[in-house]
Amino acid sequence: MSHVTAREAMSDNDARNAALLADVNAASGSARLGWVVFIALLAYFFVTLAGISHADLLLNNRVTLPILRVEIGLRGFFIFAPAILLLLHINLLLQHVSLSRKVREFHERVARQEGHAFIRTHRLRLQLHSYFYVQAIAGPSRSRLFSAFLHAMSAITLWLLPLALLIYFQIVFLPYHDLEVTTAQRAYILVDFLIFAIFWIFLHFPAARYINGLGQSIISYPLSFLAMIVIWVAAMFFSFAVATIPEEGVDRVMASIERFRTPVPYGASARDAQRFAFLPTAYLFEGAVNPVSGERQSWFSRNLVVSDTDLVGLADAPRTGVSLQLRGRDLRYATLDRSNLDRADLTGANLAGASLREAKLENARLVAVNLAGADLTQAQLQAANLNGADLRGATLRGANMRFTEGDYQR
């Protein structure tokens, strides 16, 4: 009688395990589909951002989405695209928390039947869905290297890539010098990390209360927790203290630290420098502009670099009247050497410290423009309207200023 009872119990366990396996595999299929769509969206945004040039930022060109060929306003794209990414990331994490609960229940159930000597050898593990997230938690026994690869895939695609893309949004838009948009992008990065930190606990202990789950996660996965804290500190420090708009509040504070500031462009001597920047900011964003390639010699740039470019032609401007509408733009420290800005309306724009060597500014409207400290060596300023312009400290060596009009400060 006892043998019959034991056999019935085993049969009942097998039936429950098989039912749970079917449930896990169904949930895994949905989660993997969501993951594939999310990864495709990440790739789509990366490609879109890579196609946005400094000339696009200067001209405020609309963003054309690849494949769809839909045009979106530049500023709106950099505000709402990260928000959409954040919402989809939250949805993906919710999906994986639900999946994690089922997978871990399956893992614990079959582990009780395996015993310590035969862990991860149950035949049902071979029937698990091939999705790497499921295989990492409850798949059959495999080498440590392969297991590490599965867990790394989860960390990279569910956390690091979305975080990197949000930071990339900030980096690409930074030369536009719009503090409101940059602040929103920083908020997205902060919120995304905080949400992942919460979900990280429930991905490991989906049935636990938050505080208990936090303690269990730290004890069970101390290296993962430490890595998350280090990456969080690095990401927040980069976004808030390094990737800054020139002379915003945080930038002034960081640049005021004597021990960690350096002349810019990075590598310039203190005697020749007109300003200073926080050392990491200078190294990553403020390299000198290569006079041959016209590109900045640093990883990124926080100021526009648009040299040797026919901006009037790019904008498909009319042959008469205003060619480019750049009124009120913050173009501090921009490099526009030898670029065509004929008939551009720069009324009220801030071009302090900008480089406009040999730039074409014939008939340009430079009313009330700030050109303090700008380099206008051999610039073509014929018939430009400089009424109310601030040219204090500007270099005008060899500049052609015939027929210019208006009173300006020198």
C-alpha positions as CSV (number, residue, x, y, z in Angstrom):
1,M,0.0,0.0,0.0
2,S,2.8,2.4,0.9
3,H,4.5,1.7,-2.5
4,V,1.3,2.6,-4.3
5,T,1.0,5.8,-2.2
6,A,4.6,6.8,-3.0
7,R,4.1,6.0,-6.7
8,E,0.9,8.2,-6.7
9,A,2.7,11.0,-5.0
10,M,5.6,10.9,-7.5
11,S,3.1,10.8,-10.3
12,D,1.3,13.8,-8.8
13,N,4.6,15.7,-8.5
14,D,5.5,15.0,-12.1
15,A,2.1,16.2,-13.2
16,R,2.5,19.4,-11.2
17,N,6.0,19.9,-12.5
18,A,4.9,19.4,-16.1
19,A,2.1,21.9,-15.7
20,L,4.5,24.4,-14.1
21,L,7.0,23.8,-16.9
22,A,4.3,24.5,-19.5
23,D,3.4,27.7,-17.7
24,V,7.0,28.8,-17.4
25,N,7.6,28.1,-21.1
26,A,4.5,30.1,-22.1
27,A,5.6,33.0,-20.0
28,S,9.2,32.7,-21.4
29,G,7.9,33.0,-24.9
30,S,6.1,36.2,-24.1
31,A,9.0,37.7,-22.2
32,R,11.5,36.8,-25.0
33,L,9.2,38.5,-27.6
34,G,9.1,41.6,-25.4
35,W,12.9,41.5,-25.0
36,V,13.5,41.2,-28.8
37,V,11.2,44.2,-29.4
38,F,13.0,46.2,-26.7
39,I,16.4,45.4,-28.1
40,A,15.2,46.3,-31.6
41,L,14.0,49.7,-30.1
42,L,17.4,50.3,-28.5
43,A,19.2,49.6,-31.7
44,Y,16.7,51.9,-33.6
45,F,17.4,54.7,-31.2
46,F,21.1,54.2,-31.3
47,V,21.1,54.4,-35.1
48,T,18.9,57.5,-35.0
49,L,21.1,59.3,-32.6
50,A,24.2,58.4,-34.5
51,G,22.7,60.1,-37.5
52,I,22.2,63.4,-35.8
53,S,25.1,65.8,-36.5
54,H,26.2,69.1,-35.0
55,A,24.9,70.8,-38.1
56,D,21.5,69.3,-37.4
57,L,21.7,70.7,-33.8
58,L,22.8,74.1,-35.1
59,L,20.0,74.3,-37.7
60,N,17.4,72.8,-35.4
61,N,16.6,70.2,-38.1
62,R,13.8,67.8,-37.6
63,V,14.8,64.3,-36.7
64,T,13.9,61.8,-39.5
65,L,13.3,58.3,-38.0
66,P,15.0,55.5,-40.1
67,I,12.7,53.1,-42.0
68,L,9.5,55.0,-40.9
69,R,10.7,58.2,-42.6
70,V,8.7,60.2,-40.0
71,E,10.0,63.6,-39.1
72,I,9.9,64.8,-35.4
73,G,10.9,68.1,-34.0
74,L,14.5,68.0,-32.7
75,R,13.7,69.3,-29.1
76,G,10.6,67.1,-28.8
77,F,12.5,64.0,-29.9
78,F,15.1,64.5,-27.2
79,I,12.4,65.0,-24.5
80,F,9.9,62.4,-25.4
81,A,12.0,59.5,-26.9
82,P,13.8,58.9,-23.6
83,A,10.5,59.0,-21.8
84,I,9.1,56.3,-24.2
85,L,12.2,54.2,-23.7
86,L,11.9,54.6,-19.9
87,L,8.2,53.4,-19.9
88,L,9.0,50.4,-22.2
89,H,11.9,49.5,-19.9
90,I,9.6,49.5,-16.9
91,N,7.2,47.3,-18.8
92,L,9.9,44.8,-19.7
93,L,11.1,44.6,-16.1
94,L,7.6,44.0,-14.8
95,Q,7.3,41.2,-17.3
96,H,10.5,39.6,-16.1
97,V,9.6,39.9,-12.4
98,S,6.4,37.9,-13.2
99,L,8.5,35.4,-15.2
100,S,11.1,35.2,-12.4
101,R,8.6,34.1,-9.8
102,K,7.4,31.2,-12.0
103,V,10.9,30.1,-13.0
104,R,12.3,30.2,-9.5
105,E,9.3,28.2,-8.2
106,F,10.0,25.6,-10.9
107,H,13.7,25.6,-10.0
108,E,13.0,25.1,-6.3
109,R,10.4,22.4,-7.0
110,V,12.6,20.2,-9.2
111,A,15.7,20.9,-7.0
112,R,14.0,19.2,-4.1
113,Q,13.6,16.1,-6.2
114,E,17.2,16.2,-7.4
115,G,19.1,16.3,-4.0
116,H,22.3,18.1,-3.4
117,A,24.4,15.5,-5.2
118,F,22.5,15.8,-8.5
119,I,21.6,19.5,-8.6
120,R,20.4,20.7,-12.0
121,T,20.1,17.2,-13.5
122,H,16.3,16.8,-13.6
123,R,15.1,15.8,-17.0
124,L,12.5,18.6,-17.1
125,R,15.3,21.2,-17.1
126,L,16.1,20.0,-20.6
127,Q,12.6,21.0,-21.7
128,L,12.9,24.6,-20.5
129,H,12.4,27.4,-23.0
130,S,15.7,28.4,-24.6
131,Y,15.4,32.1,-23.5
132,F,18.7,32.9,-21.8
133,Y,17.1,34.5,-18.8
134,V,15.2,31.3,-18.0
135,Q,18.2,29.1,-18.7
136,A,20.4,31.2,-16.3
137,I,18.0,30.6,-13.4
138,A,16.8,27.1,-13.9
139,G,18.5,25.5,-16.8
140,P,20.5,22.2,-16.7
141,S,24.0,22.0,-15.3
142,R,26.7,23.7,-17.5
143,S,30.2,25.2,-17.2
144,R,30.8,28.3,-15.0
145,L,31.9,30.2,-18.0
146,F,28.7,29.6,-19.9
147,S,26.6,30.3,-16.8
148,A,28.5,33.6,-16.4
149,F,27.7,34.5,-20.0
150,L,24.0,33.9,-19.5
151,H,23.9,36.1,-16.4
152,A,26.0,38.8,-18.2
153,M,23.4,38.8,-21.0
154,S,20.7,39.5,-18.5
155,A,22.6,42.4,-16.8
156,I,23.7,43.9,-20.1
157,T,20.4,43.8,-22.0
158,L,18.0,44.4,-19.1
159,W,20.0,47.2,-17.4
160,L,23.2,48.4,-18.9
161,L,22.2,49.0,-22.5
162,P,19.0,51.1,-21.6
163,L,21.1,53.1,-19.1
164,A,23.9,53.6,-21.7
165,L,21.3,54.8,-24.3
166,L,19.7,57.3,-21.9
167,I,23.2,58.7,-21.3
168,Y,23.9,58.8,-25.0
169,F,20.7,60.9,-25.5
170,Q,22.2,63.4,-23.1
171,I,25.6,63.4,-24.8
172,V,24.3,63.9,-28.3
173,F,22.0,66.8,-27.3
174,L,24.5,68.5,-24.9
175,P,26.0,70.9,-27.6
176,Y,22.6,72.4,-28.1
177,H,23.0,74.0,-24.7
178,D,19.4,73.6,-23.5
179,L,19.4,73.3,-19.7
180,E,15.7,72.3,-19.5
181,V,16.1,69.3,-21.8
182,T,19.4,68.3,-20.3
183,T,17.8,68.4,-16.8
184,A,14.9,66.2,-18.0
185,Q,17.4,63.7,-19.5
186,R,19.2,63.6,-16.2
187,A,15.9,62.9,-14.4
188,Y,15.2,60.0,-16.8
189,I,18.6,58.5,-16.0
190,L,18.0,58.8,-12.3
191,V,14.5,57.4,-12.4
192,D,15.5,54.5,-14.7
193,F,18.2,53.5,-12.3
194,L,16.0,53.8,-9.2
195,I,13.3,51.7,-10.8
196,F,15.8,49.0,-11.8
197,A,17.3,49.0,-8.3
198,I,13.8,48.1,-7.0
199,F,13.1,45.5,-9.6
200,W,16.6,44.0,-9.1
201,I,15.4,42.8,-5.7
202,F,12.2,41.3,-7.0
203,L,14.0,39.6,-9.9
204,H,16.0,37.6,-7.3
205,F,13.3,37.3,-4.6
206,P,10.0,37.9,-6.4
207,A,7.8,36.7,-3.5
208,A,9.6,38.7,-0.7
209,R,8.7,42.0,0.8
210,Y,10.9,44.9,-0.3
211,I,13.0,45.3,2.9
212,N,13.4,41.5,3.4
213,G,14.2,41.1,-0.3
214,L,16.8,43.9,-0.1
215,G,18.6,42.2,2.8
216,Q,18.4,38.7,1.1
217,S,19.7,40.2,-2.2
218,I,22.7,41.9,-0.6
219,I,23.6,38.7,1.4
220,S,23.0,36.3,-1.6
221,Y,24.5,38.5,-4.3
222,P,27.1,40.9,-2.7
223,L,29.2,41.3,-5.8
224,S,26.2,42.1,-8.0
225,F,25.0,44.6,-5.4
226,L,28.4,46.2,-5.2
227,A,28.7,46.4,-9.0
228,M,25.3,48.0,-9.2
229,I,26.3,50.7,-6.6
230,V,29.6,51.4,-8.4
231,I,27.9,51.8,-11.8
232,W,25.1,53.9,-10.2
233,V,27.6,56.3,-8.7
234,A,29.6,56.5,-11.9
235,A,26.5,57.1,-14.1
236,M,25.1,59.8,-11.8
237,F,28.5,61.5,-11.5
238,F,29.0,61.5,-15.3
239,S,25.5,62.8,-16.0
240,F,25.3,65.5,-13.3
241,A,28.9,66.6,-12.8
242,V,30.8,65.7,-16.0
243,A,28.4,66.0,-18.9
244,T,27.5,69.6,-18.2
245,I,26.6,72.7,-20.2
246,P,29.3,75.3,-20.0
247,E,28.9,77.6,-17.0
248,E,25.7,76.0,-15.7
249,G,25.6,75.9,-11.9
250,V,27.2,72.5,-11.5
251,D,29.8,73.2,-14.1
252,R,30.9,76.4,-12.3
253,V,31.2,74.5,-9.0
254,M,33.2,71.7,-10.4
255,A,35.5,74.0,-12.4
256,S,36.1,76.0,-9.2
257,I,37.9,73.1,-7.5
258,E,41.5,74.2,-8.0
259,R,42.9,70.7,-7.7
260,F,40.7,69.2,-10.4
261,R,40.4,71.9,-13.0
262,T,42.4,72.4,-16.2
263,P,42.6,74.9,-19.0
264,V,40.4,74.3,-22.1
265,P,40.7,73.3,-24.8
266,Y,42.2,70.3,-23.0
267,G,46.0,70.4,-23.2
268,A,46.3,74.2,-23.6
269,S,48.6,76.0,-21.3
270,A,47.2,78.0,-18.4
271,R,48.8,81.1,-19.8
272,D,46.9,80.8,-23.1
273,A,43.6,79.6,-21.7
274,Q,40.6,81.9,-21.4
275,R,38.6,79.5,-19.2
276,F,38.9,76.4,-17.1
277,A,36.8,73.2,-16.8
278,F,36.6,70.2,-14.5
279,L,39.3,67.8,-15.5
280,P,37.1,64.9,-16.5
281,T,34.8,67.3,-18.5
282,A,37.8,68.8,-20.2
283,Y,39.3,65.4,-21.1
284,L,36.0,63.9,-22.4
285,F,34.3,67.0,-23.9
286,E,36.8,69.9,-24.4
287,G,39.6,68.6,-26.6
288,A,41.1,71.0,-29.2
289,V,39.5,71.1,-32.7
290,N,41.7,69.5,-35.3
291,P,42.2,72.2,-38.0
292,V,42.4,69.6,-40.8
293,S,39.5,67.2,-40.0
294,G,37.4,69.9,-38.2
295,E,36.6,67.4,-35.4
296,R,37.2,67.7,-31.7
297,Q,40.1,65.7,-30.4
298,S,38.2,64.3,-27.4
299,W,35.7,61.5,-26.9
300,F,32.7,63.8,-27.1
301,S,31.9,67.5,-27.5
302,R,29.7,69.8,-25.4
303,N,30.0,72.7,-27.8
304,L,29.0,72.8,-31.5
305,V,31.7,72.1,-34.1
306,V,30.5,72.9,-37.6
307,S,33.5,73.9,-39.7
308,D,33.9,74.3,-43.5
309,T,30.1,73.8,-43.9
310,D,27.7,75.6,-46.3
311,L,25.0,76.0,-43.7
312,V,22.9,78.1,-46.1
313,G,23.0,75.4,-48.6
314,L,22.2,72.7,-46.1
315,A,19.1,74.6,-44.9
316,D,18.0,75.0,-48.5
317,A,17.5,78.7,-47.7
318,P,15.9,81.2,-50.1
319,R,18.1,83.4,-52.2
320,T,16.9,86.6,-50.7
321,G,15.9,87.6,-47.1
322,V,16.9,85.7,-44.0
323,S,18.8,82.4,-44.8
324,L,19.0,80.9,-41.3
325,Q,16.9,81.5,-38.2
326,L,19.2,81.4,-35.2
327,R,17.7,84.1,-33.0
328,G,18.5,83.8,-29.3
329,R,20.5,80.6,-29.6
330,D,23.1,79.7,-27.1
331,L,26.2,79.1,-29.3
332,R,28.9,79.8,-26.7
333,Y,32.3,78.4,-27.6
334,A,31.0,77.0,-30.9
335,T,33.5,76.4,-33.7
336,L,32.1,77.7,-37.0
337,D,35.3,78.3,-38.8
338,R,35.0,79.0,-42.6
339,S,31.3,78.1,-42.5
340,N,28.7,80.0,-44.6
341,L,26.3,82.0,-42.4
342,D,25.4,84.7,-45.1
343,R,22.2,86.5,-44.3
344,A,21.7,84.5,-41.0
345,D,19.5,86.1,-38.3
346,L,21.5,85.8,-35.1
347,T,19.7,88.5,-33.2
348,G,20.2,88.1,-29.5
349,A,22.3,85.0,-29.9
350,N,25.1,84.2,-27.5
351,L,28.4,83.5,-29.4
352,A,30.7,84.4,-26.5
353,G,34.1,82.7,-26.9
354,A,33.0,81.2,-30.3
355,S,35.5,80.6,-33.1
356,L,34.3,82.2,-36.4
357,R,37.6,82.3,-38.2
358,E,37.1,83.1,-41.9
359,A,33.3,82.6,-41.4
360,K,31.0,84.2,-44.0
361,L,28.7,86.6,-42.3
362,E,27.8,89.0,-45.1
363,N,24.5,90.7,-44.5
364,A,24.0,88.8,-41.3
365,R,21.8,90.2,-38.6
366,L,24.0,90.4,-35.5
367,V,21.8,92.7,-33.5
368,A,22.4,92.5,-29.7
369,V,24.5,89.4,-30.3
370,N,27.1,88.5,-27.7
371,L,30.5,88.1,-29.4
372,A,32.6,88.8,-26.3
373,G,35.9,87.0,-26.6
374,A,35.0,85.5,-30.0
375,D,37.6,84.9,-32.7
376,L,36.5,86.7,-35.9
377,T,39.9,86.5,-37.6
378,Q,39.4,87.2,-41.4
379,A,35.7,86.8,-41.0
380,Q,33.6,88.3,-43.8
381,L,31.2,90.8,-42.1
382,Q,30.4,93.0,-45.1
383,A,27.0,94.8,-44.6
384,A,26.3,92.9,-41.4
385,N,24.1,94.6,-38.8
386,L,26.0,94.9,-35.6
387,N,23.7,97.2,-33.7
388,G,24.0,96.6,-30.0
389,A,26.5,93.8,-30.5
390,D,29.0,93.1,-27.7
391,L,32.5,92.7,-29.3
392,R,34.5,93.2,-26.1
393,G,37.6,91.1,-26.2
394,A,36.8,89.8,-29.7
395,T,39.6,89.2,-32.2
396,L,38.9,91.0,-35.5
397,R,42.3,90.7,-37.1
398,G,41.9,90.8,-40.9
399,A,38.1,90.9,-40.6
400,N,36.3,92.6,-43.5
401,M,33.8,95.0,-41.9
402,R,33.0,97.2,-44.9
403,F,29.5,98.7,-44.9
404,T,28.7,97.2,-41.5
405,E,26.0,99.2,-39.6
406,G,25.0,99.9,-36.0
407,D,26.7,100.8,-32.8
408,Y,28.5,98.0,-31.0
409,Q,30.7,97.6,-28.0
410,R,34.4,97.1,-28.3
